[in-house]
Amino acid sequence: MRAAIDSLLTEGRSEEDILEGFVVGFGDLVDTHPAFALARSAEYSYLLPEFRHGMGEKILTKPRQKSLWIFLVLGFLAIGLAGILLIRKKIRNPALIVKEEEERELEESFTEFLRKHPQ
């Protein structure tokens, strides 16, 4: 298809004419024009009816972009998973919390001891 488009553009046809040809068909031009020589070969003969009669309005539709949504969903899942793992690590290791409390208690008792027994 790309070769046919390039050949028609070099011949001087406008983009609108080429688009119209793909939508409604190029008609008998397909049988004689060198741009469609590849489509006339046995390997690509399935393209001949589409070039001759057109492919309809469906050729002008734009594909939906799903990749953006996929990356967003994966990103939110990754952030959520990281948050869950971090919370679970804190919950699973209560020794860290106890250790902090013990250190605070020791520091308070040491401070109290120093207040009671000045040097």
matplotlib code that plots the C-alpha trace (Angstrom):
import matplotlib.pyplot as plt

x = [0.0, 2.8, 4.4, 1.1, 0.6, 4.1, 3.7, 0.4, 1.8, 4.9, 2.5, 1.0, -2.3, -3.5, -3.9, -7.7, -7.9, -5.8, -7.9, -11.1, -9.6, -9.0, -12.5, -14.6, -12.1, -9.7, -11.8, -10.2, -7.1, -6.0, -5.7, -3.3, -1.5, 2.1, 1.4, -0.8, 1.5, 2.4, -1.3, -1.8, 0.8, -0.3, 1.1, -0.9, -3.9, -6.2, -5.6, -7.0, -10.7, -10.0, -8.1, -10.7, -13.9, -12.6, -12.3, -15.1, -15.1, -13.5, -10.1, -10.3, -11.0, -8.3, -7.3, -8.0, -5.0, -5.1, -1.4, -1.9, -4.6, -2.6, 0.4, -1.7, -3.4, -0.1, 1.4, -1.4, -1.1, 2.6, 2.3, -0.5, 1.5, 4.5, 2.3, 0.8, 4.1, 5.5, 2.5, 2.8, 6.5, 5.8, 2.9, 4.9, 7.9, 6.5, 9.9, 10.9, 8.0, 8.8, 12.5, 11.7, 9.4, 12.1, 14.7, 12.4, 11.7, 15.4, 16.2, 13.5, 14.7, 18.3, 17.3, 15.3, 18.3, 20.6, 18.1, 18.0, 21.7, 23.5, 27.3]
y = [0.0, 2.4, 1.9, 2.7, 5.8, 7.0, 6.4, 8.2, 11.2, 11.4, 11.3, 14.5, 13.3, 15.1, 13.5, 14.0, 12.1, 9.2, 9.1, 9.1, 6.2, 4.1, 4.8, 4.4, 2.6, 3.4, 1.6, 0.5, 2.5, -0.6, -2.7, -0.4, 1.9, 0.9, 1.9, -1.2, -3.7, -5.4, -5.8, -7.5, -10.2, -13.5, -13.0, -9.8, -10.4, -10.3, -6.5, -6.0, -5.9, -3.5, -1.2, -1.5, -1.1, 0.7, -0.1, 2.0, 4.6, 2.1, 2.9, 6.5, 5.5, 6.0, 3.1, 3.5, 4.1, 1.5, 1.7, 4.9, 3.3, 0.1, 2.0, 4.1, 1.0, -0.8, 2.2, 2.5, -1.2, -1.0, 2.0, 0.2, -3.0, -1.1, 0.6, -2.6, -4.3, -1.4, -1.5, -5.3, -5.1, -2.6, -4.8, -8.0, -6.7, -5.3, -5.7, -2.4, -0.6, -2.3, -1.4, 2.2, 2.3, 0.6, 3.1, 6.0, 4.5, 4.0, 7.5, 8.9, 6.8, 7.8, 11.5, 11.0, 9.3, 12.2, 14.6, 12.7, 12.2, 15.3, 15.1]
z = [0.0, 0.9, -2.6, -4.3, -2.2, -2.9, -6.6, -6.8, -4.9, -7.2, -10.1, -8.8, -7.3, -4.2, -0.8, -1.0, -4.3, -2.9, 0.3, -1.8, -3.9, -0.8, 0.5, -2.7, -4.9, -7.8, -10.4, -13.6, -12.8, -10.8, -13.9, -15.8, -13.4, -12.4, -8.8, -8.4, -10.2, -6.9, -6.1, -9.5, -8.6, -7.4, -3.9, -3.2, -5.4, -2.4, -2.4, -5.9, -5.0, -2.1, -4.4, -7.2, -5.1, -2.0, 1.6, 2.9, 5.7, 8.1, 6.7, 8.0, 11.6, 14.2, 16.4, 20.1, 22.3, 25.1, 26.0, 28.1, 30.2, 30.6, 31.9, 34.2, 35.7, 36.0, 37.7, 40.2, 40.9, 41.5, 43.9, 45.7, 46.0, 47.3, 49.9, 51.0, 51.3, 53.4, 55.8, 56.1, 56.9, 59.7, 61.1, 60.8, 62.6, 65.9, 67.4, 65.7, 67.5, 70.9, 70.5, 69.9, 72.9, 75.1, 73.9, 74.8, 78.2, 78.9, 77.8, 80.1, 83.1, 82.5, 82.3, 85.6, 87.2, 86.2, 87.7, 91.0, 91.2, 90.0, 89.8]

ax = plt.figure().add_subplot(projection="3d")
ax.plot(x, y, z, "-o")
ax.set_aspect("equal")
plt.show()
